[in-house]
Amino acid sequence: MNAPRRDTLLRLLSGEEELWPHLEAARRIRERHFGKRVETCAIVNAKSGRCPSDCSFCAQSARWKTGAPEYPLLSPDELLRAAERAATSGVDRFSFVISGIRPSPPELERLLSVIERVRREFPDLSLCASLGQLEEDELSALKEAGLSRYHHNLETAESFYPRVSTVQRWRDRFDTVLRARRAGLSVCSGGIFGLGEGPEEVLELARALRELSVDSIPVNFLHPIPGTPLERARHLTPRKALAILVVLRFLFPETQIRVCGGREYNLRELQVLIPLVADSLMVGHYLTTRGRRLADDRQMILDLGYTCGLRA
């Protein structure tokens, strides 16, 4: 099936096009390429807060007073225990995530050592990391240690990005994903929706992700955090969030679409429809906001007639 025309996608994103027939078409595409299994991933907030950047949505920026936790990189034992919890719960993928633009050399060395340990002790757990803007030799070292995938979001369209951050450059994000690809890593890159971007910017971001040939697209929906510049943003409805997922599935029929933070806040009772379009789901808690119980997500997936590796 070919993707709908660009004008149809724009109408879907703007709410001018009836969603439900397209939702069913997206479901057929999803099942054709991914069957009825839902891949799950979990993260650990391995280093929290004190970020020098000024991302307008982020609770971890040192510029905003949000009350978000602040702590240095967790110890190796703490990181290993987090990976063990993910492995024993039946999660497919597990990611180390740190705040900041990039880790210090000692932090990177600690993470490399932990990744090697996790790879030995939990060989069935796919390992990912989100460590900021690394150089190609650092990314190659992560792959050598046992990392399978690197995550670095573009966040939004290049044209909209100056409204999100003035400290970091969108092109640096794009180049980081390119370096991860050159280092031989699978790449996971997407963005956060509901920042005030319009339908044109959604498609612009999709074009950039296509240019990068990403393997996985994490889709976050803004959960406004008090104390951030976007604390009063209310740009999304459950229907708009679903339309974004449908459009991405049309544009990326064979690419993993992974719904992450903000799904509970934005989709509310309609989040049960997520697995019909997206083949992957982040489970557990997010960086600074709470997620659902694993048992609830597992039951939702099973009730749809789909399968996952989560254990009761």
TORRO-225588 format. One record per residue (C-alpha): residue in one letter; residue number from 1; x, y, z. Coordinates in pm, whole numbers, plus 50000, padded with zeros to 5 digits. Each point is the difference from the previous one (the first is absolute). Layout:
<nodes>
+------+------+-------+-------+-------+
: resn : resi :    c1 :    c2 :    c3 :
+------+------+-------+-------+-------+
:    A :  NUM :     X :     Y :     Z :
...
+------+------+-------+-------+-------+
</nodes>
This chain:
<nodes>
+------+------+-------+-------+-------+
: resn : resi :    c1 :    c2 :    c3 :
+------+------+-------+-------+-------+
:    M :    1 : 50000 : 50000 : 50000 :
:    N :    2 : 50134 : 50343 : 49906 :
:    A :    3 : 49993 : 50281 : 50255 :
:    P :    4 : 49713 : 50247 : 49959 :
:    R :    5 : 50077 : 50322 : 49816 :
:    R :    6 : 50171 : 50280 : 50184 :
:    D :    7 : 49684 : 50211 : 50012 :
:    T :    8 : 49813 : 49710 : 50162 :
:    L :    9 : 50274 : 49962 : 50263 :
:    L :   10 : 49980 : 50372 : 50075 :
:    R :   11 : 49623 : 49979 : 50039 :
:    L :   12 : 50037 : 49703 : 50233 :
:    L :   13 : 50244 : 50193 : 50217 :
:    S :   14 : 49783 : 50311 : 50003 :
:    G :   15 : 49683 : 49808 : 50085 :
:    E :   16 : 49827 : 50074 : 49669 :
:    E :   17 : 50007 : 49636 : 49884 :
:    E :   18 : 49801 : 49718 : 50157 :
:    L :   19 : 50248 : 49797 : 50207 :
:    W :   20 : 49840 : 49661 : 50051 :
:    P :   21 : 50021 : 49851 : 49647 :
:    H :   22 : 50367 : 50099 : 49991 :
:    L :   23 : 50055 : 49844 : 50342 :
:    E :   24 : 49879 : 49669 : 49860 :
:    A :   25 : 50227 : 50035 : 49695 :
:    A :   26 : 50294 : 50072 : 50231 :
:    R :   27 : 49916 : 49690 : 50204 :
:    R :   28 : 50018 : 49782 : 49692 :
:    I :   29 : 50341 : 50146 : 49911 :
:    R :   30 : 50125 : 49943 : 50355 :
:    E :   31 : 49888 : 49639 : 50006 :
:    R :   32 : 50135 : 49930 : 49651 :
:    H :   33 : 50352 : 50099 : 50103 :
:    F :   34 : 50006 : 49926 : 50375 :
:    G :   35 : 49734 : 49738 : 50060 :
:    K :   36 : 49820 : 50019 : 50333 :
:    R :   37 : 50296 : 50028 : 50232 :
:    V :   38 : 50068 : 50314 : 50201 :
:    E :   39 : 50365 : 50062 : 50084 :
:    T :   40 : 50053 : 50164 : 50338 :
:    C :   41 : 50284 : 50211 : 50131 :
:    A :   42 : 50085 : 50156 : 50335 :
:    I :   43 : 50246 : 50267 : 50110 :
:    V :   44 : 50195 : 50101 : 50306 :
:    N :   45 : 50053 : 50367 : 50077 :
:    A :   46 : 50369 : 49939 : 50064 :
:    K :   47 : 50092 : 50364 : 50060 :
:    S :   48 : 49735 : 50259 : 50073 :
:    G :   49 : 49968 : 50376 : 49982 :
:    R :   50 : 50252 : 50288 : 49983 :
:    C :   51 : 49999 : 50002 : 49621 :
:    P :   52 : 50158 : 50316 : 49853 :
:    S :   53 : 49763 : 50003 : 49703 :
:    D :   54 : 49672 : 50193 : 49991 :
:    C :   55 : 49755 : 49764 : 49831 :
:    S :   56 : 49664 : 50163 : 50061 :
:    F :   57 : 49822 : 49673 : 50083 :
:    C :   58 : 50260 : 49839 : 50225 :
:    A :   59 : 49977 : 49972 : 50377 :
:    Q :   60 : 50373 : 49928 : 50026 :
:    S :   61 : 50132 : 50334 : 49873 :
:    A :   62 : 50196 : 50188 : 50266 :
:    R :   63 : 49825 : 50316 : 49880 :
:    W :   64 : 49653 : 49894 : 50111 :
:    K :   65 : 49875 : 49951 : 50356 :
:    T :   66 : 49802 : 49679 : 49968 :
:    G :   67 : 50091 : 49800 : 50308 :
:    A :   68 : 50127 : 49716 : 49780 :
:    P :   69 : 50249 : 49763 : 50166 :
:    E :   70 : 50366 : 50097 : 49976 :
:    Y :   71 : 50273 : 49742 : 50048 :
:    P :   72 : 50330 : 49897 : 49839 :
:    L :   73 : 50051 : 49686 : 49795 :
:    L :   74 : 49879 : 49695 : 50191 :
:    S :   75 : 50251 : 49749 : 50127 :
:    P :   76 : 50080 : 49689 : 49794 :
:    D :   77 : 49803 : 49782 : 50242 :
:    E :   78 : 49695 : 50227 : 49979 :
:    L :   79 : 50013 : 49996 : 49621 :
:    L :   80 : 50040 : 49623 : 49995 :
:    R :   81 : 49701 : 49954 : 50230 :
:    A :   82 : 49786 : 50215 : 49770 :
:    A :   83 : 50097 : 49783 : 49703 :
:    E :   84 : 49926 : 49686 : 50202 :
:    R :   85 : 49651 : 50127 : 50084 :
:    A :   86 : 49933 : 50060 : 49633 :
:    A :   87 : 50129 : 49658 : 49899 :
:    T :   88 : 49799 : 49811 : 50261 :
:    S :   89 : 49680 : 50188 : 49910 :
:    G :   90 : 50020 : 49879 : 49640 :
:    V :   91 : 50081 : 50337 : 49843 :
:    D :   92 : 50162 : 49961 : 49656 :
:    R :   93 : 50223 : 50309 : 50006 :
:    F :   94 : 50162 : 50201 : 50275 :
:    S :   95 : 50162 : 50343 : 49972 :
:    F :   96 : 50237 : 50206 : 50212 :
:    V :   97 : 49898 : 50368 : 49981 :
:    I :   98 : 50194 : 50292 : 50145 :
:    S :   99 : 49928 : 50372 : 50021 :
:    G :  100 : 50234 : 50253 : 49844 :
:    I :  101 : 50139 : 50064 : 49655 :
:    R :  102 : 50265 : 49726 : 50028 :
:    P :  103 : 50164 : 49790 : 50273 :
:    S :  104 : 50341 : 50072 : 50147 :
:    P :  105 : 50281 : 49751 : 49917 :
:    P :  106 : 49976 : 49833 : 50347 :
:    E :  107 : 49621 : 49968 : 49963 :
:    L :  108 : 50036 : 49842 : 49658 :
:    E :  109 : 50259 : 49755 : 50133 :
:    R :  110 : 49765 : 49896 : 50279 :
:    L :  111 : 49717 : 49946 : 49756 :
:    L :  112 : 50221 : 49797 : 49766 :
:    S :  113 : 50095 : 49772 : 50288 :
:    V :  114 : 49637 : 49956 : 50106 :
:    I :  115 : 49888 : 49924 : 49644 :
:    E :  116 : 50263 : 49725 : 49977 :
:    R :  117 : 49873 : 49850 : 50329 :
:    V :  118 : 49636 : 50013 : 49895 :
:    R :  119 : 50085 : 49843 : 49665 :
:    R :  120 : 50167 : 49706 : 50181 :
:    E :  121 : 49737 : 49952 : 50271 :
:    F :  122 : 49682 : 50062 : 49796 :
:    P :  123 : 50085 : 49902 : 49642 :
:    D :  124 : 49635 : 49995 : 49887 :
:    L :  125 : 49944 : 50365 : 50095 :
:    S :  126 : 50059 : 50242 : 49712 :
:    L :  127 : 50196 : 50299 : 50125 :
:    C :  128 : 49953 : 50363 : 49897 :
:    A :  129 : 50136 : 50330 : 50126 :
:    S :  130 : 49909 : 50367 : 49979 :
:    L :  131 : 50314 : 50189 : 50097 :
:    G :  132 : 49989 : 50316 : 49793 :
:    Q :  133 : 50231 : 50123 : 49728 :
:    L :  134 : 50287 : 49752 : 49981 :
:    E :  135 : 50283 : 49972 : 49749 :
:    E :  136 : 50031 : 49705 : 49766 :
:    D :  137 : 50285 : 49834 : 50194 :
:    E :  138 : 49793 : 50019 : 50320 :
:    L :  139 : 49702 : 49849 : 49822 :
:    S :  140 : 50223 : 49724 : 49860 :
:    A :  141 : 50118 : 49927 : 50354 :
:    L :  142 : 49638 : 49962 : 50112 :
:    K :  143 : 49934 : 49755 : 49720 :
:    E :  144 : 50314 : 49803 : 50091 :
:    A :  145 : 49880 : 49985 : 50362 :
:    G :  146 : 49674 : 49840 : 49892 :
:    L :  147 : 49759 : 50284 : 49923 :
:    S :  148 : 49766 : 49918 : 49713 :
:    R :  149 : 49818 : 50330 : 49949 :
:    Y :  150 : 50063 : 50368 : 50065 :
:    H :  151 : 49723 : 50248 : 50071 :
:    H :  152 : 50016 : 50371 : 49927 :
:    N :  153 : 49685 : 50196 : 49917 :
:    L :  154 : 49978 : 50278 : 49746 :
:    E :  155 : 49714 : 50122 : 50224 :
:    T :  156 : 49816 : 50196 : 49729 :
:    A :  157 : 50036 : 50146 : 49652 :
:    E :  158 : 50313 : 50202 : 49928 :
:    S :  159 : 49793 : 50308 : 49917 :
:    F :  160 : 49818 : 49981 : 50335 :
:    Y :  161 : 50300 : 49907 : 50215 :
:    P :  162 : 50107 : 50359 : 50091 :
:    R :  163 : 49673 : 50021 : 50196 :
:    V :  164 : 50107 : 49692 : 50198 :
:    S :  165 : 50365 : 50070 : 50085 :
:    T :  166 : 50249 : 50282 : 49953 :
:    V :  167 : 50295 : 49813 : 50156 :
:    Q :  168 : 50014 : 49695 : 49775 :
:    R :  169 : 49986 : 49991 : 49621 :
:    W :  170 : 49761 : 49775 : 49809 :
:    R :  171 : 50276 : 49917 : 49748 :
:    D :  172 : 50220 : 49865 : 50282 :
:    R :  173 : 49720 : 49761 : 50091 :
:    F :  174 : 49966 : 49889 : 49640 :
:    D :  175 : 50377 : 49946 : 49969 :
:    T :  176 : 50008 : 49796 : 50322 :
:    V :  177 : 49753 : 49753 : 49851 :
:    L :  178 : 50210 : 49984 : 49683 :
:    R :  179 : 50312 : 49921 : 50206 :
:    A :  180 : 49818 : 49724 : 50188 :
:    R :  181 : 49900 : 49846 : 49669 :
:    R :  182 : 50360 : 50020 : 49872 :
:    A :  183 : 50119 : 49833 : 50320 :
:    G :  184 : 49786 : 49698 : 49910 :
:    L :  185 : 49728 : 50055 : 50258 :
:    S :  186 : 49630 : 49970 : 49940 :
:    V :  187 : 49847 : 50345 : 50049 :
:    C :  188 : 49691 : 50112 : 50188 :
:    S :  189 : 49898 : 50359 : 49933 :
:    G :  190 : 49672 : 50187 : 50006 :
:    G :  191 : 49857 : 50288 : 50190 :
:    I :  192 : 49745 : 50152 : 50231 :
:    F :  193 : 49666 : 50124 : 49870 :
:    G :  194 : 49771 : 50262 : 50146 :
:    L :  195 : 50259 : 50277 : 50028 :
:    G :  196 : 49797 : 50230 : 49776 :
:    E :  197 : 50123 : 49864 : 49667 :
:    G :  198 : 49753 : 49976 : 49714 :
:    P :  199 : 49926 : 49730 : 49743 :
:    E :  200 : 50270 : 50131 : 49765 :
:    E :  201 : 50263 : 49967 : 50273 :
:    V :  202 : 49889 : 49644 : 50077 :
:    L :  203 : 50062 : 49904 : 49636 :
:    E :  204 : 50329 : 50192 : 49999 :
:    L :  205 : 50122 : 49794 : 50296 :
:    A :  206 : 49887 : 49682 : 49824 :
:    R :  207 : 50207 : 50094 : 49693 :
:    A :  208 : 50311 : 50041 : 50216 :
:    L :  209 : 49944 : 49662 : 50164 :
:    R :  210 : 49962 : 49842 : 49658 :
:    E :  211 : 50327 : 50160 : 49889 :
:    L :  212 : 50171 : 49844 : 50303 :
:    S :  213 : 49848 : 49654 : 49930 :
:    V :  214 : 49920 : 49954 : 50367 :
:    D :  215 : 49914 : 49653 : 50129 :
:    S :  216 : 49766 : 50113 : 50276 :
:    I :  217 : 49794 : 50318 : 50046 :
:    P :  218 : 49925 : 50085 : 50363 :
:    V :  219 : 49685 : 50210 : 50020 :
:    N :  220 : 49962 : 50217 : 50309 :
:    F :  221 : 49700 : 50220 : 50072 :
:    L :  222 : 50049 : 50309 : 50214 :
:    H :  223 : 49906 : 49958 : 50364 :
:    P :  224 : 50021 : 50363 : 50115 :
:    I :  225 : 50222 : 50032 : 50305 :
:    P :  226 : 49941 : 50289 : 50245 :
:    G :  227 : 50298 : 50232 : 49998 :
:    T :  228 : 50088 : 49949 : 49632 :
:    P :  229 : 49917 : 50258 : 49731 :
:    L :  230 : 49743 : 49755 : 49859 :
:    E :  231 : 49821 : 49937 : 50329 :
:    R :  232 : 49674 : 50142 : 49858 :
:    A :  233 : 50024 : 49840 : 49654 :
:    R :  234 : 49685 : 49811 : 49903 :
:    H :  235 : 50046 : 49930 : 49630 :
:    L :  236 : 49903 : 49632 : 49987 :
:    T :  237 : 49679 : 49801 : 50029 :
:    P :  238 : 49977 : 49620 : 49998 :
:    R :  239 : 49884 : 50014 : 49639 :
:    K :  240 : 50290 : 50223 : 49893 :
:    A :  241 : 50250 : 49770 : 50170 :
:    L :  242 : 49852 : 49699 : 49820 :
:    A :  243 : 50011 : 50187 : 49669 :
:    I :  244 : 50374 : 50060 : 50046 :
:    L :  245 : 50052 : 49626 : 50050 :
:    V :  246 : 49789 : 49914 : 49696 :
:    V :  247 : 50190 : 50244 : 49778 :
:    L :  248 : 50335 : 49865 : 50120 :
:    R :  249 : 49889 : 49643 : 49929 :
:    F :  250 : 49899 : 50098 : 49647 :
:    L :  251 : 50337 : 50168 : 49943 :
:    F :  252 : 50206 : 49727 : 50170 :
:    P :  253 : 49824 : 49667 : 49936 :
:    E :  254 : 50305 : 49787 : 50082 :
:    T :  255 : 50156 : 50210 : 50276 :
:    Q :  256 : 49938 : 49938 : 50369 :
:    I :  257 : 49774 : 50264 : 50151 :
:    R :  258 : 50048 : 50012 : 50376 :
:    V :  259 : 49756 : 50196 : 50213 :
:    C :  260 : 50171 : 50142 : 50307 :
:    G :  261 : 49940 : 50281 : 50248 :
:    G :  262 : 49674 : 50188 : 50026 :
:    R :  263 : 49772 : 49728 : 49868 :
:    E :  264 : 49804 : 49973 : 50325 :
:    Y :  265 : 49953 : 50377 : 50028 :
:    N :  266 : 49908 : 50065 : 49636 :
:    L :  267 : 49814 : 49693 : 49879 :
:    R :  268 : 49824 : 49925 : 50325 :
:    E :  269 : 49742 : 49724 : 49935 :
:    L :  270 : 50096 : 49978 : 49632 :
:    Q :  271 : 50349 : 49871 : 50071 :
:    V :  272 : 49860 : 49650 : 49958 :
:    L :  273 : 50005 : 50078 : 49625 :
:    I :  274 : 50376 : 50065 : 49995 :
:    P :  275 : 50109 : 49638 : 49926 :
:    L :  276 : 49770 : 49993 : 49697 :
:    V :  277 : 50238 : 50243 : 49830 :
:    A :  278 : 50327 : 49994 : 50195 :
:    D :  279 : 50192 : 49675 : 50034 :
:    S :  280 : 50208 : 50109 : 50300 :
:    L :  281 : 49923 : 50144 : 50341 :
:    M :  282 : 50211 : 50151 : 50275 :
:    V :  283 : 49883 : 49858 : 50331 :
:    G :  284 : 50059 : 50087 : 50363 :
:    H :  285 : 50095 : 50347 : 50116 :
:    Y :  286 : 50149 : 50272 : 49782 :
:    L :  287 : 50277 : 50246 : 50087 :
:    T :  288 : 49809 : 50231 : 50235 :
:    T :  289 : 49638 : 49885 : 49963 :
:    R :  290 : 49834 : 49677 : 50105 :
:    G :  291 : 49871 : 49739 : 49757 :
:    R :  292 : 49751 : 49718 : 50043 :
:    R :  293 : 50046 : 49671 : 50177 :
:    L :  294 : 50155 : 49735 : 49778 :
:    A :  295 : 49707 : 49772 : 50078 :
:    D :  296 : 49756 : 50257 : 49860 :
:    D :  297 : 50190 : 50039 : 49674 :
:    R :  298 : 50035 : 49624 : 49969 :
:    Q :  299 : 49625 : 49956 : 50044 :
:    M :  300 : 49925 : 50274 : 49747 :
:    I :  301 : 50220 : 49828 : 49741 :
:    L :  302 : 49850 : 49657 : 50065 :
:    D :  303 : 49642 : 50131 : 49993 :
:    L :  304 : 50065 : 50127 : 49647 :
:    G :  305 : 50102 : 49650 : 49892 :
:    Y :  306 : 50366 : 50100 : 49977 :
:    T :  307 : 50299 : 49849 : 50178 :
:    C :  308 : 50299 : 50131 : 50196 :
:    G :  309 : 50277 : 49867 : 50218 :
:    L :  310 : 49883 : 50171 : 50320 :
:    R :  311 : 49946 : 49765 : 50291 :
:    A :  312 : 49711 : 50030 : 50245 :
+------+------+-------+-------+-------+
</nodes>
